[in-house]
Amino acid sequence: MSGRVIIAGLGPGSEALVTPEVSAALAEATDVVGYIPYVRRIAPRPGLTRHESDNRAEIDRARHALALAVAGRRVVVVSSGDPGVFAMASAVFEAVEHGTPAWRELDIRVLPGITAMLAAAARAGAPLGHDFCAINLSDNLKPWALIEKRLRLACEADFAMAFYNPRSASRPEGFARTLDVLSECCAPDRVIVFARAVSTPEEKIDVQALSDATPEMADMRTVVLVGSSATRLIRRTGAPFVYTPRSVPA
Ligand SMILES: C[S@@+](CC[C@H](N)C(=O)[O-])C[C@H]1O[C@@H](n2cnc3c(N)ncnc32)[C@H](O)[C@@H]1O
């Protein structure tokens, strides 16, 4: 078999949420390339080389994977969730576009995974049941002014929203600013779901009103879902169901 690159999503954490297609690709791989914690999810076995790299080394990691494939290896680049959502698929194609012509001719495939916002939405009920958008709140790869503009426009359009990378130790202020913008644009009872480590043993789902939300409720293992103005809570014993109706009256 000649060399190839498969860019695969491992889902949010539980092995039960890894697709059979991804498991089959991993079983055939000679090399797994990715961020350290994701590569460590793949059990070692004879014939498999695991290449771990730091989170900030995405393009270098992509080039490494492509070079291995040109040398005839069957490479799987792993991401958490879905590889096309704030993850390695774009990095690989960016490397292909700017790299050696041989990389364009490689067999390169993207295998989807269950992204964090969908795993979180399923736990809460159906908060993304109508129109929604996803925003990465990290300003590592784009300016904060653009994030804030998109936030304000998403509020104006009354989208439900999913926030990835909401708050890290090195940039705690961004999520506090996000809550300030939401408070300016939305009613205080707007539903907000903090979904941490979904589908892992540390999972925690916390449903709040916007007025009660604090920056400390999110960290880098949390995806935050904000309802639209139509999103509803069904209160009952234990956690409420959160859902957004399928229709908006004319
Ligand atoms: C760099 S993004 C990668 C997203 C990933 N490709 C996906 O589709 O889920 C990392 C962010 O995804 C979210 N995330 C990933 N796994 C999660 C999980 N199991 N529970 C909650 N949020 C998660 C967090 O917001 C985290 O900061």
The ligand as an SDF file (V2000), in Angstrom:
LIG
                    3D

 27 29  0  0  0  0  0  0  0  0999 V2000
   -8.8210   23.3080   19.6850 C   0  0  0  0  0  0  0  0  0  0  0  0
  -10.5300   23.0590   19.9910 S   0  0  0  0  0  0  0  0  0  0  0  0
  -10.7390   21.5130   19.2010 C   0  0  0  0  0  0  0  0  0  0  0  0
  -12.1700   21.2120   18.8810 C   0  0  0  0  0  0  0  0  0  0  0  0
  -12.3650   19.8100   18.3280 C   0  0  0  0  0  0  0  0  0  0  0  0
  -11.7620   19.6780   17.0240 N   0  0  0  0  0  0  0  0  0  0  0  0
  -13.8370   19.4450   18.2540 C   0  0  0  0  0  0  0  0  0  0  0  0
  -14.3660   19.2860   17.1380 O   0  0  0  0  0  0  0  0  0  0  0  0
  -14.4540   19.3000   19.3110 O   0  0  0  0  0  0  0  0  0  0  0  0
  -10.5080   22.6210   21.7110 C   0  0  0  0  0  0  0  0  0  0  0  0
  -11.7900   23.0630   22.4130 C   0  0  0  0  0  0  0  0  0  0  0  0
  -12.8340   22.1310   22.1320 O   0  0  0  0  0  0  0  0  0  0  0  0
  -13.7140   22.0330   23.2190 C   0  0  0  0  0  0  0  0  0  0  0  0
  -13.7510   20.6280   23.6550 N   0  0  0  0  0  0  0  0  0  0  0  0
  -13.0530   19.6090   23.1510 C   0  0  0  0  0  0  0  0  0  0  0  0
  -13.3950   18.4410   23.7480 N   0  0  0  0  0  0  0  0  0  0  0  0
  -14.3380   18.7530   24.6620 C   0  0  0  0  0  0  0  0  0  0  0  0
  -15.1090   17.9840   25.5870 C   0  0  0  0  0  0  0  0  0  0  0  0
  -14.9660   16.6540   25.6890 N   0  0  0  0  0  0  0  0  0  0  0  0
  -16.0010   18.6400   26.3700 N   0  0  0  0  0  0  0  0  0  0  0  0
  -16.1650   19.9750   26.2640 C   0  0  0  0  0  0  0  0  0  0  0  0
  -15.4780   20.7480   25.3920 N   0  0  0  0  0  0  0  0  0  0  0  0
  -14.5780   20.1460   24.6090 C   0  0  0  0  0  0  0  0  0  0  0  0
  -13.1880   22.9900   24.2960 C   0  0  0  0  0  0  0  0  0  0  0  0
  -13.8340   24.2370   24.1200 O   0  0  0  0  0  0  0  0  0  0  0  0
  -11.7260   23.0790   23.9280 C   0  0  0  0  0  0  0  0  0  0  0  0
  -11.1480   24.2760   24.4250 O   0  0  0  0  0  0  0  0  0  0  0  0
  1  2  1  0
  2  3  1  0
  2 10  1  0
  3  4  1  0
  4  5  1  0
  5  6  1  0
  5  7  1  0
  7  8  2  0
  7  9  1  0
 10 11  1  0
 11 12  1  0
 11 26  1  0
 12 13  1  0
 13 14  1  0
 13 24  1  0
 14 15  1  0
 14 23  1  0
 15 16  2  0
 16 17  1  0
 17 18  1  0
 17 23  2  0
 18 19  1  0
 18 20  2  0
 20 21  1  0
 21 22  2  0
 22 23  1  0
 24 25  1  0
 24 26  1  0
 26 27  1  0
M  CHG  2   2   1   9  -1
M  END
$$$$
